[in-house]
Amino acid sequence: MMGNRVGIAVRDFTITVLSTAAPAPFLRSFDGIADWRQPPRPYASGEARVGN
């Protein structure tokens, strides 16, 4: 969302330094995003077969 090249470089450098210095706490912040799974279809969905 940044348009400033200096700001982008500082942001990228900061992320790089943090991820190499302390990777576990940095990566733990993405747990809620990275482990997302699409919810299963409900039992009575349109693809459920009825009868034979």
N, C-alpha and C positions, 0 to 999 in steps of 0.2 A: 504494500500500500504506500510505500515511500517512493518519492520521485527524485529525491536528492541522492546523487551518487556517493557522496561522502557518508551520508546516513546509512545507505545500504551497505557500504564497505564496513562501517563500524558495527552494524548489526550482525553481518556475516562473520566478522572476526570474533565478536563476542560469543556467538553461538559455537564457533569452532573451538575457542579456548575452553569454554565451559564443558563441551562434550568430551574433550580430551582430558581435562583436569579431573572432572568428577562425573563420569558418564552415567552412573546409576541414578543419582538424584535428578539429573537433567532428563534422562529417558523416562523416568517414573512419571514425569508431568504429562506424558503422552499416553498413559495407560487407558484413560477413559476414551480416547479416540482410536487408538490402534487395535483395541480388542473388540470393537463394535462388530456385531453380526446382524445380518438382516433378520427381522423377526420371522418366525415360521408362519406359514399360511394357516388360517383358522380351520378347524375341522370341517366346518360347513361351507368351505369355499366353493367356488364354481367348478373347480376341478375334481371335487370329490365324486366318486362314482356311486350311483344308486342302483341297487339290484345286481343283476348278473353282469 
